């Protein structure tokens, strides 16, 4: 692996470090991922969607009971 030095404006550096911390990865990992994505190079890792599963209730019958649930919650 090659080492490359990049100069970033302070604001971009701050955002990069914040995002790396949020994802639980190193700044180097996030930088490599961003460059690979920009250059359309497959990384072998699936893209993560932060909101996926955010509203997960743990129940499997919600879609079949949506009218009942909404009536109960909204009182209609």
N, C-alpha and C positions, 0 to 999 in steps of 0.2 A: 504494500500500500504506500502511496506517495503522500508526503506532507505538503500542504499548500497554505499560504498565509493570505488572508483576505482582510482588507480594511473596511469596516462598516461604520456608518454614522451611529452616533450614540443611541438614538431612538430605535434603530433597527436592531442593534446589538441587545438592547433591553428587551425588545419583543421576542427575539430569538431565544434568549435565556429564559424568559418567562414561559414560552411555549415548551421548551425542552423540559423545564421543571414540571409543568402541568402534565406532560405526557409520561414523565418518569424516565426520560432518556437523556443521553449526554448531548451537549451542543454539537459535537462532531457527528453523532448519529443523525440528528435532525438536519444538519447541514447537508450531509451526504444524501439523505432521503429527498430533500428539497431540490438539490441539483439533479439527481437522477429523474425525479418527476418532471422537472423543467425540460430536461433533454429527452424525455420519453424513453428512459432506460428502465426495463423491468427490474425490480429489486428482489423479486421472489417473495415479497411480503404483501399481504392483502391490505388494502387501504382501510384505515380505521374510521368509523363514523361515531363521533362522540355522543350523538343523541340516540343512537340505536339502543333500544331497550330501556330508554329513560322512563317510559310510562308503564313499564311491565308490572303487572299486578300479581303474577304468579298463578293466575286462574286461567283455565283453558276454555271456559264457557262464555266469556264476555261477549263475543261477537254474536252468538246466538240469543243472548239475553239483553241486547242493547236497549230495546224499547222498554223493557221492565226496569232496567237500571236507570235510564234517563227519567222515566216517570217518577220513580222513587226519589231521585236526587233533585229534580226540578219541580216536583209536586204537580205534574200535569196529568 
